[in-house]
Amino acid sequence: MKLERRIALANAVKFYDQCKADKNAVETGAMNDAHEWLIEAAREALAEDAYPNPDDYNPDPAYMINLRERAGLTQVQLAQRLRLSRRVIQYYEGADSTHRNAPFAYQLALESLVRP
């Protein structure tokens, strides 16, 4: 993804997060604007890249750990960034009986955080 598209998508996400925190965002229409901007930025970002291929799905905990570490994030930092609990990250990265396969969307989110 080109840097300009990545920045546009990051700005759209930031605006969306601000609207989520604003109690008046729905009444003022800002939340609707945030949704539209976020969807448009995502479409533009995906337009130049191939759409995610489900054949690339790899729920292996070692792969998830590798992606997180390559992104330079701890489990806590990743959880905060993705608005998940740390326990969910532990489930996805665990090799014990508590392990749960991470959804493909989680893998895509992690892959987008890894700098090329």
C-alpha positions as CSV (number, residue, x, y, z in Angstrom):
1,M,0.0,0.0,0.0
2,K,1.4,3.4,-0.9
3,L,2.3,5.7,1.9
4,E,-0.4,8.3,0.9
5,R,-3.1,5.7,1.1
6,R,-1.8,4.3,4.4
7,I,-1.8,7.9,5.8
8,A,-5.3,8.5,4.5
9,L,-6.6,5.3,6.1
10,A,-4.8,6.1,9.4
11,N,-6.5,9.5,9.4
12,A,-9.9,8.0,8.7
13,V,-9.4,5.5,11.6
14,K,-8.3,8.4,13.9
15,F,-11.4,10.4,13.0
16,Y,-13.6,7.4,13.6
17,D,-12.0,6.8,17.0
18,Q,-12.6,10.4,17.9
19,C,-16.3,10.1,16.9
20,K,-16.7,7.0,19.0
21,A,-15.5,9.0,22.0
22,D,-17.8,11.9,21.2
23,K,-21.3,11.4,22.7
24,N,-22.8,13.9,20.2
25,A,-21.2,12.3,17.1
26,V,-24.4,10.5,16.1
27,E,-26.6,13.5,16.5
28,T,-24.3,15.8,14.6
29,G,-23.8,13.3,11.8
30,A,-20.1,13.1,12.4
31,M,-20.3,9.3,13.1
32,N,-21.9,8.8,9.7
33,D,-19.2,10.9,8.1
34,A,-16.6,8.8,9.9
35,H,-18.1,5.6,8.6
36,E,-18.2,6.8,5.0
37,W,-14.6,8.2,5.2
38,L,-13.3,5.0,6.7
39,I,-15.0,2.8,4.1
40,E,-13.8,5.0,1.3
41,A,-10.2,5.1,2.6
42,A,-10.3,1.3,3.0
43,R,-11.6,0.8,-0.6
44,E,-8.9,3.1,-2.0
45,A,-6.2,1.3,0.0
46,L,-7.5,-2.1,-1.2
47,A,-7.9,-1.0,-4.8
48,E,-4.2,-0.9,-5.5
49,D,-3.5,-4.2,-3.6
50,A,-5.0,-7.6,-4.2
51,Y,-8.0,-8.3,-2.0
52,P,-7.2,-10.5,1.0
53,N,-7.0,-14.1,-0.1
54,P,-8.5,-16.5,2.4
55,D,-6.0,-19.1,1.2
56,D,-3.3,-17.1,3.0
57,Y,-5.0,-17.7,6.3
58,N,-2.5,-18.9,8.9
59,P,-3.8,-19.2,12.4
60,D,-0.5,-20.7,13.7
61,P,0.3,-19.1,17.0
62,A,4.0,-18.8,16.1
63,Y,3.0,-16.8,13.0
64,M,0.9,-14.5,15.0
65,I,3.7,-13.9,17.6
66,N,6.2,-13.3,14.7
67,L,3.9,-10.7,13.2
68,R,3.4,-8.9,16.5
69,E,7.1,-8.9,17.2
70,R,7.9,-7.6,13.7
71,A,5.4,-4.8,14.4
72,G,7.5,-4.0,17.5
73,L,4.5,-4.4,19.8
74,T,4.0,-6.1,23.2
75,Q,0.8,-8.0,23.8
76,V,-0.6,-5.1,25.8
77,Q,0.3,-2.6,23.1
78,L,-1.3,-4.7,20.4
79,A,-4.4,-5.2,22.5
80,Q,-4.7,-1.5,23.0
81,R,-4.1,-0.7,19.3
82,L,-6.7,-3.2,18.2
83,R,-9.1,-2.5,21.0
84,L,-9.0,-6.1,22.3
85,S,-8.2,-7.4,25.7
86,R,-4.8,-8.8,26.4
87,R,-6.4,-12.1,27.1
88,V,-7.7,-12.4,23.6
89,I,-4.2,-11.8,22.3
90,Q,-3.0,-14.5,24.6
91,Y,-5.6,-16.9,23.3
92,Y,-4.5,-16.3,19.7
93,E,-0.8,-16.7,20.6
94,G,-1.1,-19.5,23.1
95,A,0.1,-23.0,22.4
96,D,-1.6,-24.6,25.3
97,S,-5.2,-25.7,25.8
98,T,-6.4,-22.1,25.9
99,H,-5.4,-21.5,22.3
100,R,-8.1,-20.3,19.9
101,N,-7.5,-19.8,16.2
102,A,-7.3,-16.1,15.4
103,P,-9.8,-14.9,12.8
104,F,-8.5,-14.0,9.4
105,A,-9.3,-10.3,10.1
106,Y,-6.9,-10.4,13.1
107,Q,-4.2,-11.8,10.9
108,L,-4.8,-9.1,8.3
109,A,-4.7,-6.4,11.0
110,L,-1.4,-7.7,12.3
111,E,0.1,-7.9,8.8
112,S,-0.9,-4.3,8.1
113,L,1.0,-3.2,11.2
114,V,4.3,-4.8,10.0
115,R,6.4,-2.3,8.3
116,P,7.5,-3.3,4.8
